[in-house]
Amino acid sequence: MNQKIRITEQELKHLQRVYELLGYTFRSPRYLLVALTHRSFINVLKKEKGYYYTNERLEFLGDAVLELIISEYLFKTYPKLSEGILTLIRAAVVRTESLAEVMRELGIGPYIFLGKGERKTGGEDKPYILANVFEAIVGAIYLDGGYRNAKETVLRWLKPRINRVVVSKSYIDPKTRLQEITQKHFKSTPVYEIISEEGKAHERIYTAVVKINGKILGKGSGSSKQKAHEEAAQEALEKLDKIIAKRNVKD
């Protein structure tokens, strides 16, 4: 972490509001400041501070810490589940949309430091940006308060989701589940389409839609086409659950 980072009084007030949303108070607020800073904010920082920083390195660290926390919790809580099933559950819990949902529920989006262009295009609600900030915050808490504080905070946010995933068995690959459901209820196979690609070659973000009988039922984004497909499938599954439930009520 860059030791020369200076925090203005305005930034400190900004961070203190985020402390309340997160349920964690930082001893070194600069960790949170960096965790909330998206790369699109670089030009503003260069102009106002003469130097810049982004949350990308914290995201890298937080991703590893998050995986360890969830792995340890699953290992201890579900001793009868196989390694393969535990891996699927973990993947379902830490997928982009799941982490983004937590950030939305906590109300973190408006507090992310974004460039004007990214803000105008709805960056504060983009799933991949929110998920990246989630991981960066985990990394920041780990550096600030150690593994124990990171673990307590992450499980407070994610434990209900973990339990829901296990009970509903929604850890099964969403594309597989969607195909099974659509063939059973609609006699149709999902069709996936990549509708946009953004970013540089090494940090490309893909956006996909999934169609059922020609109608778009899900949309998703990810760092690979496969991840974008999975996010789109997951959204479609959530919509289909409601459609099928209504059908059952009528029947």
Helices and strands as residue ranges (DSSP letters): H 9-22, H 29-35, G 39-41, H 42-49, H 56-77, H 83-93, H 96-106, G 109-111, H 116-120, G 123-125, H 127-168, H 174-186, E 191-198, G 201-203, E 205-212, E 215-222, H 225-250
